Amino acid sequence: MARPTGAVGAGESTLGAVSNPAASLPGSVPQSRSERLSGLGRVLIAVYIVLAIAATFRSVYQIISKFDEAPLAYSLSAVAGVVYIVATVALIMGIKGTHTSSGRVWRAVAWIALAFELSGVLIVGTLSLVSPELFAHPSVWSTFGIGYGFIPLVLPVLGLIWLRRTGRATSSAVAAEATA
């Protein structure tokens, strides 16, 4: 008896059956946009969007209302907000155009933004512990992002790992296409 179109048999995933039937072909490397943006990629971008909004609006409020109380901390929070915005846009645009030159440029921007973010968290986090007098009030990156549940410390590491992993898969897909 034939299975109805769209039906899934035992041991099959509806996601795999519908999203990319060619993924099971020998030698194929699945790299559709939805596959690159699944799992960790979706979570990373969602968290970056939330962090970009939170850090940016917090720093704008602090700069407008009480900049004179802690100019260094509030300026660093503004820098963090801008970095989160750039990282978010770069990650999204890098996914959209993976096989294009603009996609490669956006991925490079993402690498730079995430590396800058990780450096900022480590430097500001260390300074806030070693020289707390520099920070009259905490910034987003103070004490390694403790005010944000250490997300500012973990997020760039996960982002860099994800970029590396998706970059390898993309390179494999391009190489497979070139030899086919």
Residue pairs with C-beta under 8 A, 6 or more apart in sequence:
3 9
6 18
8 14
8 17
16 23
16 24
19 32
19 34
19 35
20 30
20 32
20 35
22 28
22 30
23 30
27 176
27 180
28 176
29 169
29 172
29 173
29 176
31 98
31 169
31 170
31 173
33 95
33 96
33 98
36 95
36 98
36 166
36 169
36 170
37 45
37 95
40 158
40 162
41 91
41 95
41 162
41 166
44 91
44 155
44 158
44 159
44 162
45 88
45 91
45 92
47 151
47 155
48 84
48 87
48 88
48 91
48 155
48 159
49 88
51 84
51 148
51 151
51 152
51 155
52 81
52 84
52 85
52 87
52 88
54 148
55 77
55 80
55 81
55 84
55 140
56 78
56 81
56 82
56 84
56 85
57 81
58 77
58 81
58 140
59 74
59 77
59 78
59 80
59 81
59 140
60 78
60 81
62 70
62 73
62 74
62 77
62 137
63 74
63 75
63 78
66 74
67 74
69 136
69 137
70 135
70 136
70 137
72 134
72 135
72 139
73 135
73 136
73 137
73 138
73 139
73 142
74 137
74 139
76 120
76 124
76 139
76 140
76 141
76 142
77 139
77 140
77 141
79 120
80 117
80 120
80 139
80 140
80 141
80 152
81 140
83 113
83 116
83 117
83 120
84 117
86 109
86 113
87 110
87 113
87 114
87 117
87 156
87 159
89 106
90 106
90 107
90 109
90 110
90 113
91 106
91 110
91 159
91 163
93 102
93 103
93 106
94 103
94 104
94 106
94 107
94 109
94 110
94 163
95 103
95 166
96 103
96 106
97 103
97 104
97 106
98 107
98 166
98 170
99 170
99 174
107 163
107 167
110 159
110 163
111 160
111 163
114 156
114 159
114 160
114 163
115 156
115 160
117 152
117 155
117 156
118 156
118 157
118 160
120 141
121 141
121 144
121 145
121 152
121 153
121 156
122 144
122 153
124 139
124 141
124 142
125 141
125 142
125 143
125 144
125 145
125 153
127 134
127 135
128 134
128 135
128 138
128 139
128 141
128 142
128 143
129 143
135 142
138 146
138 147
140 147
140 148
140 152
141 152
144 150
144 152
144 153
145 151
145 152
145 153
